[in-house]
Amino acid sequence: MAIRPVDIARRLNVSTTTLRVYEDMGLAPKPNRTSAGYREYTEEHAAYFVCVREMLPAFDLTFIKSVLKKVQNKDIDTAFQLLNGAQADLWNDRQIAKKFSGMLTDRRSVPASKNNMMIKEVSKETGIPVTTIRFWEKAGLILPLRNPANGYRFYNGMHIKQLLTLYAIKLSVKTHRGKHFISAMEEAYRNFDISSLEQIHIVIENINARINKINRLQMKAAAALYSLCQQVESGRFQAFC
């Protein structure tokens, strides 16, 4: 049975323009058209739109598109695996935050074994991807040392502290758009007092609260995705109960 776009939009509290954007992005199957050129949405389209709205608080549209394209191709398990990857990334964020907390609340000096480390060693020690470390270097947020003999980068214990602090700030900064994000990180890092236990505890509390919130939103998104996939596999769609 055909459903008018305006009826779906009202149920989801969005505009019909938003539904067209989702459709143009490939977040739902292409609808049939009437002889007059009007879209004919069905319960299937409504189910996809419901899933998008439930996933949107946790993920951006680019990620949602990658997941729902798999669903449209009936590659359900790969769609689930993409969500598993996002959960793994969030878990890794939590582990890095724990390292940040342990490092800054433990006043002991960094062991000499943590000096003269190559970038892959620093990545393994901190849990921060090599690509992120290199990106921050290009942005001027961190400056590695150079071996005068061969020009290779190397890092020491102070760099580990800087990287973990930067990552903690990344998790607590709300702006995530290009140069504005880097500027926000740079300002927050400049104003952060690494010797202040009070500031450290505030940052840690904020990070934990944010990660917990994202985790709950991802669980809600996973439930919506699972519901959609059950409908896709059964061929029976019921977006609005």
Backbone as CSV, one residue per row, in Angstrom:
resi,resn,N_x,N_y,N_z,CA_x,CA_y,CA_z,C_x,C_y,C_z
1,MET,0.842,-1.194,0.000,0.000,0.000,0.000,0.879,1.246,0.000
2,ALA,0.556,2.180,-0.874,1.345,3.402,-0.988,1.093,4.313,0.210
3,ILE,2.159,4.978,0.645,2.074,5.922,1.749,2.558,7.276,1.244
4,ARG,1.799,8.307,1.522,2.199,9.643,1.086,3.457,10.093,1.849
5,PRO,4.399,10.749,1.166,5.588,11.259,1.852,5.251,12.128,3.054
6,VAL,4.208,12.941,2.931,3.855,13.844,4.028,3.425,13.068,5.269
7,ASP,2.806,11.897,5.076,2.362,11.108,6.227,3.561,10.505,6.975
8,ILE,4.557,10.042,6.222,5.775,9.526,6.857,6.506,10.664,7.560
9,ALA,6.600,11.797,6.887,7.308,12.948,7.463,6.675,13.382,8.773
10,ARG,5.360,13.389,8.829,4.672,13.790,10.051,4.932,12.802,11.181
11,ARG,4.937,11.528,10.861,5.167,10.519,11.901,6.578,10.611,12.464
12,LEU,7.517,11.004,11.626,8.921,11.090,12.058,9.318,12.498,12.480
13,ASN,8.390,13.430,12.369,8.644,14.818,12.750,9.797,15.425,11.943
14,VAL,9.784,15.158,10.644,10.764,15.749,9.724,9.998,16.328,8.546
15,SER,10.713,16.999,7.661,10.085,17.542,6.457,10.152,16.518,5.327
16,THR,9.304,16.698,4.330,9.369,15.829,3.151,10.684,16.053,2.399
17,THR,11.235,17.246,2.520,12.539,17.517,1.913,13.612,16.631,2.529
18,THR,13.542,16.435,3.840,14.502,15.562,4.521,14.392,14.136,3.995
19,LEU,13.178,13.658,3.787,12.992,12.311,3.243,13.608,12.207,1.848
20,ARG,13.448,13.251,1.047,14.036,13.238,-0.303,15.558,13.216,-0.237
21,VAL,16.124,13.938,0.746,17.579,13.916,0.928,18.035,12.502,1.265
22,TYR,17.322,11.850,2.188,17.666,10.472,2.544,17.586,9.562,1.319
23,GLU,16.537,9.742,0.547,16.354,8.931,-0.659,17.484,9.174,-1.657
24,ASP,17.810,10.445,-1.891,18.869,10.787,-2.850,20.232,10.246,-2.403
25,MET,20.427,10.158,-1.081,21.683,9.611,-0.558,21.748,8.092,-0.653
26,GLY,20.625,7.471,-0.975,20.614,6.018,-1.067,20.352,5.336,0.258
27,LEU,19.752,6.052,1.203,19.477,5.468,2.517,18.238,4.581,2.512
28,ALA,17.494,4.625,1.439,16.308,3.780,1.274,16.205,3.397,-0.199
29,PRO,15.495,2.322,-0.505,15.333,1.955,-1.912,14.616,3.048,-2.693
30,LYS,14.874,3.107,-3.988,14.201,4.082,-4.837,12.701,3.737,-4.932
31,PRO,11.824,4.717,-4.735,10.390,4.435,-4.819,9.901,4.439,-6.267
32,ASN,8.772,3.816,-6.482,8.119,3.924,-7.778,7.512,5.318,-7.901
33,ARG,7.144,5.673,-9.107,6.534,6.978,-9.363,5.167,6.777,-10.013
34,THR,4.251,7.675,-9.700,2.956,7.656,-10.362,3.111,8.229,-11.756
35,SER,2.053,8.140,-12.540,2.092,8.693,-13.899,2.317,10.199,-13.876
36,ALA,1.973,10.822,-12.736,2.170,12.266,-12.595,3.542,12.601,-12.019
37,GLY,4.325,11.569,-11.712,5.684,11.791,-11.222,5.823,11.840,-9.714
38,TYR,4.721,11.584,-8.992,4.797,11.607,-7.529,5.403,10.313,-6.993
39,ARG,6.151,10.446,-5.908,6.742,9.271,-5.274,5.665,8.412,-4.624
40,GLU,5.853,7.096,-4.711,4.962,6.164,-4.032,5.771,5.385,-2.986
41,TYR,5.804,5.922,-1.786,6.482,5.230,-0.702,5.611,4.094,-0.192
42,THR,6.284,3.090,0.365,5.589,1.939,0.932,6.048,1.740,2.372
43,GLU,5.520,0.701,3.002,5.954,0.357,4.357,7.455,0.061,4.384
44,GLU,7.989,-0.462,3.284,9.427,-0.740,3.214,10.231,0.556,3.327
45,HIS,9.838,1.569,2.574,10.541,2.850,2.647,10.398,3.462,4.037
46,ALA,9.213,3.372,4.589,8.991,3.910,5.931,9.893,3.224,6.948
47,ALA,10.076,1.902,6.791,10.937,1.157,7.726,12.382,1.648,7.652
48,TYR,12.856,1.911,6.447,14.219,2.444,6.292,14.330,3.839,6.910
49,PHE,13.334,4.679,6.671,13.379,6.034,7.225,13.342,6.022,8.749
50,VAL,12.550,5.112,9.321,12.515,4.976,10.776,13.891,4.583,11.306
51,CYS,14.531,3.648,10.621,15.861,3.196,11.038,16.871,4.336,10.974
52,VAL,16.811,5.132,9.915,17.725,6.278,9.783,17.566,7.214,10.966
53,ARG,16.327,7.526,11.300,16.089,8.469,12.397,16.557,7.916,13.735
54,GLU,16.453,6.611,13.929,16.896,5.998,15.178,18.417,5.911,15.258
55,MET,19.078,5.782,14.113,20.533,5.673,14.089,21.226,7.028,14.130
56,LEU,20.525,8.066,13.691,21.157,9.377,13.496,21.749,9.999,14.765
57,PRO,21.166,9.817,15.945,21.806,10.391,17.140,23.177,9.796,17.448
58,ALA,23.434,8.575,16.957,24.704,7.901,17.254,25.712,7.990,16.120
59,PHE,25.240,8.119,14.874,26.134,8.046,13.717,25.801,9.143,12.702
60,ASP,26.802,9.490,11.878,26.537,10.457,10.824,25.924,9.754,9.614
61,LEU,25.420,10.533,8.676,24.701,9.961,7.537,25.609,9.131,6.628
62,THR,26.888,9.492,6.571,27.812,8.723,5.733,27.946,7.291,6.257
63,PHE,28.088,7.154,7.568,28.186,5.813,8.146,26.865,5.069,7.984
64,ILE,25.751,5.744,8.242,24.443,5.095,8.114,24.239,4.603,6.683
65,LYS,24.665,5.406,5.723,24.546,5.004,4.325,25.325,3.719,4.060
66,SER,26.548,3.633,4.578,27.372,2.434,4.348,26.693,1.193,4.919
67,VAL,26.014,1.365,6.043,25.323,0.232,6.675,24.070,-0.155,5.894
68,LEU,23.243,0.842,5.571,21.958,0.546,4.924,22.116,0.100,3.478
69,LYS,23.222,0.476,2.828,23.493,-0.062,1.497,23.677,-1.576,1.565
70,LYS,24.349,-2.044,2.620,24.522,-3.483,2.814,23.172,-4.152,3.045
71,VAL,22.315,-3.507,3.823,20.987,-4.073,4.096,20.185,-4.179,2.807
72,GLN,20.236,-3.110,1.980,19.493,-3.137,0.713,19.988,-4.247,-0.213
73,ASN,21.281,-4.569,-0.096,21.856,-5.647,-0.906,21.707,-7.019,-0.247
74,LYS,20.931,-7.051,0.854,20.680,-8.286,1.620,21.953,-8.850,2.248
75,ASP,22.965,-8.009,2.398,24.214,-8.421,3.048,24.120,-8.037,4.527
76,ILE,23.221,-8.697,5.213,22.856,-8.332,6.580,24.027,-8.471,7.544
77,ASP,24.751,-9.566,7.449,25.841,-9.800,8.404,26.943,-8.750,8.285
78,THR,27.228,-8.311,7.063,28.232,-7.257,6.902,27.741,-5.951,7.504
79,ALA,26.452,-5.676,7.384,25.877,-4.481,8.009,26.084,-4.532,9.521
80,PHE,25.844,-5.706,10.108,26.058,-5.863,11.554,27.536,-5.686,11.913
81,GLN,28.410,-6.191,11.044,29.844,-6.085,11.313,30.306,-4.626,11.318
82,LEU,29.727,-3.809,10.455,30.073,-2.382,10.453,29.698,-1.741,11.789
83,LEU,28.562,-2.149,12.330,28.150,-1.625,13.635,29.065,-2.169,14.734
84,ASN,29.477,-3.438,14.597,30.443,-4.008,15.545,31.731,-3.193,15.554
85,GLY,32.171,-2.755,14.354,33.391,-1.965,14.253,33.273,-0.648,14.986
86,ALA,32.106,-0.015,14.877,31.882,1.247,15.590,31.922,1.029,17.093
87,GLN,31.370,-0.093,17.550,31.421,-0.412,18.969,32.854,-0.680,19.423
88,ALA,33.633,-1.346,18.555,35.038,-1.607,18.883,35.823,-0.301,18.990
89,ASP,35.528,0.646,18.098,36.193,1.956,18.157,35.857,2.669,19.468
90,LEU,34.601,2.555,19.888,34.192,3.200,21.138,34.879,2.538,22.335
91,TRP,34.994,1.224,22.285,35.704,0.496,23.347,37.160,0.937,23.401
92,ASN,37.782,1.114,22.226,39.175,1.564,22.182,39.307,2.972,22.767
93,ASP,38.328,3.825,22.484,38.331,5.167,23.080,38.329,5.082,24.606
94,ARG,37.548,4.166,25.134,37.474,4.019,26.589,38.811,3.540,27.159
95,GLN,39.482,2.628,26.441,40.776,2.136,26.922,41.832,3.241,26.900
96,ILE,41.816,4.075,25.861,42.765,5.194,25.788,42.491,6.187,26.917
97,ALA,41.213,6.418,27.194,40.858,7.324,28.291,41.372,6.785,29.621
98,LYS,41.329,5.472,29.791,41.847,4.866,31.024,43.364,5.051,31.121
99,LYS,44.055,4.937,29.985,45.502,5.155,29.986,45.818,6.606,30.340
100,PHE,45.047,7.516,29.792,45.212,8.939,30.109,45.030,9.167,31.605
101,SER,43.986,8.577,32.154,43.711,8.733,33.580,44.844,8.169,34.429
102,GLY,45.270,6.965,34.089,46.342,6.338,34.860,47.653,7.078,34.763
103,MET,47.961,7.585,33.573,49.232,8.277,33.361,49.295,9.580,34.146
104,LEU,48.211,10.362,34.121,48.253,11.679,34.738,47.999,11.655,36.244
105,THR,47.346,10.617,36.725,47.147,10.524,38.175,48.308,9.806,38.850
106,ASP,49.142,9.132,38.049,50.343,8.488,38.574,51.513,9.441,38.343
107,ARG,52.075,9.953,39.404,53.107,10.991,39.285,54.512,10.447,39.029
108,ARG,54.626,9.144,38.862,55.957,8.597,38.595,56.420,9.001,37.203
109,SER,57.720,9.119,37.019,58.263,9.513,35.717,58.120,8.377,34.720
110,VAL,58.123,8.728,33.454,58.009,7.733,32.395,59.306,6.938,32.290
111,PRO,59.250,5.588,32.233,60.466,4.784,32.145,61.321,5.131,30.932
112,ALA,62.616,4.933,31.068,63.531,5.229,29.959,63.218,4.389,28.728
113,SER,62.583,3.220,28.935,62.242,2.345,27.809,61.224,2.994,26.881
114,LYS,60.565,4.050,27.365,59.568,4.733,26.548,60.184,5.868,25.724
115,ASN,61.492,5.979,25.731,62.173,6.986,24.924,62.638,6.376,23.605
116,ASN,62.889,7.248,22.626,63.385,6.816,21.309,62.472,5.778,20.658
117,MET,61.180,6.021,20.723,60.212,5.094,20.145,59.835,5.541,18.734
118,MET,59.645,4.560,17.861,59.158,4.842,16.513,57.641,5.022,16.572
119,ILE,57.072,5.572,15.498,55.660,5.926,15.523,54.756,4.703,15.749
120,LYS,55.121,3.554,15.186,54.303,2.359,15.399,54.359,1.894,16.846
121,GLU,55.509,2.080,17.476,55.633,1.716,18.887,54.790,2.629,19.767
122,VAL,54.787,3.920,19.423,53.971,4.877,20.175,52.487,4.564,19.987
123,SER,52.106,4.207,18.776,50.721,3.851,18.498,50.292,2.638,19.323
124,LYS,51.162,1.638,19.393,50.854,0.442,20.177,50.790,0.761,21.666
125,GLU,51.668,1.631,22.134,51.717,1.988,23.553,50.471,2.773,23.973
126,THR,50.014,3.673,23.117,48.893,4.543,23.475,47.535,4.032,23.003
127,GLY,47.541,3.203,21.952,46.280,2.774,21.345,45.766,3.749,20.300
128,ILE,46.519,4.815,20.060,46.110,5.841,19.097,46.620,5.454,17.713
129,PRO,45.759,5.442,16.688,46.186,5.029,15.347,47.328,5.886,14.807
130,VAL,48.192,5.259,14.014,49.309,5.969,13.380,48.801,7.136,12.544
131,THR,47.684,6.909,11.830,47.132,7.969,10.977,46.739,9.200,11.800
132,THR,46.217,8.981,12.993,45.822,10.101,13.855,47.047,10.868,14.335
133,ILE,48.081,10.121,14.729,49.319,10.769,15.196,49.915,11.628,14.089
134,ARG,49.957,11.088,12.873,50.513,11.847,11.746,49.652,13.067,11.419
135,PHE,48.338,12.913,11.522,47.446,14.033,11.260,47.678,15.155,12.263
136,TRP,47.819,14.798,13.531,48.072,15.812,14.554,49.426,16.478,14.352
137,GLU,50.400,15.704,13.862,51.710,16.302,13.584,51.590,17.346,12.473
138,LYS,50.862,17.008,11.398,50.686,17.951,10.298,49.922,19.192,10.745
139,ALA,49.014,18.997,11.723,48.226,20.121,12.236,49.014,20.952,13.241
140,GLY,50.213,20.494,13.600,51.051,21.241,14.537,50.717,21.019,15.993
141,LEU,49.943,19.962,16.282,49.563,19.691,17.667,50.645,18.926,18.419
142,ILE,51.495,18.246,17.687,52.593,17.510,18.319,53.808,17.580,17.412
143,LEU,54.980,17.671,18.012,56.216,17.811,17.245,57.186,16.712,17.657
144,PRO,57.325,15.667,16.835,58.261,14.600,17.183,59.704,15.054,17.025
145,LEU,60.608,14.316,17.642,62.028,14.565,17.462,62.485,13.906,16.162
146,ARG,63.665,14.295,15.695,64.187,13.729,14.452,65.582,13.169,14.696
147,ASN,65.810,11.996,14.127,67.146,11.410,14.170,68.023,12.172,13.175
148,PRO,69.068,12.845,13.644,69.886,13.654,12.725,70.575,12.825,11.650
149,ALA,70.760,11.536,11.920,71.474,10.692,10.954,70.606,10.331,9.751
150,ASN,69.308,10.019,10.011,68.461,9.567,8.913,67.151,10.352,8.769
151,GLY,66.899,11.265,9.694,65.693,12.089,9.602,64.423,11.412,10.071
152,TYR,64.528,10.166,10.591,63.339,9.458,11.049,62.772,10.133,12.303
153,ARG,61.418,10.097,12.427,60.776,10.593,13.635,61.038,9.629,14.788
154,PHE,61.151,10.194,15.980,61.103,9.340,17.164,60.462,10.109,18.308
155,TYR,59.962,9.362,19.262,59.132,9.939,20.316,59.647,9.479,21.673
156,ASN,59.316,10.277,22.705,59.725,9.916,24.053,58.518,9.931,24.990
157,GLY,58.794,9.793,26.283,57.713,9.732,27.257,56.838,10.967,27.269
158,MET,57.429,12.132,27.043,56.643,13.356,27.010,55.644,13.351,25.853
159,HIS,56.058,12.779,24.712,55.133,12.680,23.590,53.954,11.769,23.923
160,ILE,54.222,10.706,24.664,53.138,9.809,25.060,52.120,10.569,25.900
161,LYS,52.607,11.379,26.840,51.702,12.186,27.653,50.922,13.167,26.784
162,GLN,51.605,13.802,25.843,50.937,14.762,24.965,49.868,14.075,24.126
163,LEU,50.198,12.919,23.577,49.249,12.207,22.717,48.018,11.757,23.493
164,LEU,48.232,11.195,24.671,47.096,10.743,25.475,46.239,11.927,25.917
165,THR,46.896,13.034,26.235,46.151,14.229,26.619,45.352,14.766,25.434
166,LEU,45.971,14.804,24.260,45.268,15.261,23.059,44.073,14.372,22.758
167,TYR,44.257,13.071,22.911,43.152,12.154,22.612,42.024,12.336,23.619
168,ALA,42.387,12.551,24.888,41.370,12.800,25.912,40.594,14.074,25.580
169,ILE,41.310,15.095,25.132,40.652,16.341,24.743,39.764,16.116,23.523
170,LYS,40.252,15.314,22.584,39.449,14.976,21.405,38.116,14.357,21.811
171,LEU,38.157,13.497,22.819,36.935,12.840,23.265,35.985,13.787,23.990
172,SER,36.536,14.886,24.486,35.702,15.807,25.263,35.305,17.061,24.494
173,VAL,35.921,17.286,23.320,35.591,18.458,22.507,34.373,18.140,21.654
174,LYS,33.411,19.040,21.619,32.144,18.764,20.948,32.179,19.076,19.459
175,THR,33.073,19.976,19.030,33.135,20.353,17.619,33.936,19.319,16.846
176,HIS,33.340,18.725,15.815,34.017,17.676,15.052,34.023,17.997,13.559
177,ARG,34.253,19.247,13.214,34.226,19.659,11.819,35.549,20.295,11.408
178,GLY,36.337,19.561,10.650,37.537,20.080,10.014,38.413,20.968,10.859
179,LYS,38.743,22.134,10.297,39.686,23.033,10.951,39.133,23.563,12.270
180,HIS,37.804,23.676,12.386,37.219,24.161,13.635,37.489,23.172,14.769
181,PHE,37.491,21.884,14.433,37.766,20.857,15.432,39.208,20.951,15.900
182,ILE,40.125,21.110,14.961,41.537,21.239,15.317,41.766,22.491,16.154
183,SER,41.115,23.588,15.778,41.255,24.828,16.546,40.726,24.651,17.957
184,ALA,39.586,23.951,18.080,39.002,23.718,19.401,39.910,22.828,20.245
185,MET,40.498,21.817,19.615,41.431,20.937,20.325,42.660,21.710,20.788
186,GLU,43.195,22.536,19.884,44.404,23.297,20.201,44.156,24.244,21.376
187,GLU,43.017,24.908,21.369,42.686,25.834,22.451,42.496,25.086,23.776
188,ALA,41.782,23.959,23.723,41.546,23.172,24.935,42.859,22.621,25.486
189,TYR,43.741,22.195,24.591,45.034,21.660,25.023,45.893,22.753,25.649
190,ARG,45.853,23.942,25.057,46.631,25.069,25.571,46.146,25.478,26.968
191,ASN,44.852,25.354,27.204,44.288,25.778,28.488,44.283,24.668,29.536
192,PHE,44.682,23.466,29.122,44.643,22.339,30.052,45.893,22.335,30.933
193,ASP,45.668,22.268,32.236,46.775,22.230,33.202,47.039,20.779,33.578
194,ILE,48.091,20.218,33.005,48.395,18.801,33.201,48.773,18.480,34.653
195,SER,49.092,19.505,35.428,49.476,19.288,36.830,48.284,19.384,37.784
196,SER,47.120,19.750,37.253,45.936,19.924,38.093,45.110,18.649,38.144
197,LEU,45.120,17.987,39.320,44.312,16.777,39.470,42.827,17.079,39.308
198,GLU,42.432,18.268,39.731,41.018,18.637,39.607,40.600,18.687,38.139
199,GLN,41.424,19.334,37.307,41.122,19.399,35.877,41.135,18.012,35.255
200,ILE,42.083,17.209,35.663,42.183,15.844,35.130,40.916,15.063,35.434
201,HIS,40.457,15.132,36.676,39.266,14.379,37.078,38.027,14.896,36.355
202,ILE,37.951,16.204,36.135,36.807,16.763,35.409,36.783,16.244,33.976
203,VAL,37.956,16.254,33.325,38.040,15.754,31.945,37.665,14.281,31.886
204,ILE,38.163,13.496,32.838,37.862,12.063,32.857,36.371,11.820,33.054
205,GLU,35.765,12.559,33.973,34.324,12.419,34.200,33.529,12.780,32.951
206,ASN,33.938,13.848,32.276,33.248,14.261,31.051,33.390,13.212,29.954
207,ILE,34.590,12.650,29.835,34.826,11.623,28.824,33.960,10.402,29.096
208,ASN,33.961,9.933,30.345,33.176,8.744,30.693,31.691,8.978,30.441
209,ALA,31.206,10.177,30.793,29.793,10.494,30.578,29.469,10.490,29.086
210,ARG,30.380,11.064,28.293,30.144,11.136,26.846,30.185,9.749,26.211
211,ILE,31.171,8.940,26.592,31.272,7.594,26.028,30.056,6.752,26.423
212,ASN,29.623,6.871,27.672,28.444,6.126,28.118,27.201,6.542,27.332
213,LYS,27.085,7.845,27.081,25.939,8.335,26.309,25.977,7.798,24.885
214,ILE,27.163,7.862,24.251,27.294,7.357,22.884,27.003,5.865,22.839
215,ASN,27.467,5.131,23.848,27.228,3.691,23.889,25.738,3.379,23.905
216,ARG,24.983,4.122,24.715,23.544,3.907,24.772,22.877,4.246,23.441
217,LEU,23.333,5.322,22.814,22.783,5.699,21.514,23.105,4.642,20.454
218,GLN,24.315,4.075,20.536,24.678,3.016,19.587,23.856,1.750,19.823
219,MET,23.545,1.448,21.080,22.704,0.291,21.375,21.301,0.491,20.795
220,LYS,20.794,1.710,20.923,19.481,2.031,20.353,19.522,1.914,18.830
221,ALA,20.609,2.387,18.235,20.776,2.279,16.783,20.852,0.818,16.357
222,ALA,21.548,0.009,17.134,21.673,-1.421,16.823,20.311,-2.105,16.870
223,ALA,19.497,-1.738,17.858,18.160,-2.321,17.966,17.312,-1.958,16.748
224,ALA,17.419,-0.693,16.301,16.665,-0.254,15.125,17.134,-0.980,13.869
225,LEU,18.445,-1.144,13.741,18.996,-1.851,12.588,18.548,-3.306,12.585
226,TYR,18.577,-3.942,13.739,18.162,-5.345,13.831,16.693,-5.490,13.442
227,SER,15.865,-4.547,13.904,14.444,-4.586,13.558,14.248,-4.454,12.052
228,LEU,14.969,-3.522,11.437,14.863,-3.350,9.988,15.295,-4.613,9.261
229,CYS,16.413,-5.190,9.697,16.948,-6.379,9.019,15.987,-7.564,9.128
230,GLN,15.315,-7.701,10.261,14.306,-8.754,10.394,13.189,-8.554,9.374
231,GLN,12.778,-7.305,9.187,11.726,-7.013,8.214,12.198,-7.286,6.792
232,VAL,13.441,-6.915,6.499,13.991,-7.141,5.161,14.067,-8.629,4.862
233,GLU,14.545,-9.411,5.821,14.705,-10.845,5.590,13.359,-11.571,5.492
234,SER,12.365,-11.092,6.209,11.042,-11.727,6.165,10.195,-11.219,5.000
235,GLY,10.541,-10.012,4.518,9.749,-9.414,3.448,8.457,-8.794,3.939
236,ARG,8.304,-8.732,5.262,7.101,-8.140,5.854,7.496,-6.875,6.608
237,PHE,6.987,-5.754,6.160,7.383,-4.459,6.722,6.233,-3.840,7.520
238,GLN,6.595,-3.354,8.692,5.628,-2.663,9.530,6.386,-1.581,10.298
239,ALA,6.554,-0.443,9.663,7.381,0.617,10.244,6.729,1.260,11.451
240,PHE,5.422,1.452,11.354,4.700,2.133,12.432,3.727,1.171,13.094
241,CYS,4.058,0.755,14.314,3.196,-0.203,15.010,2.029,0.529,15.681
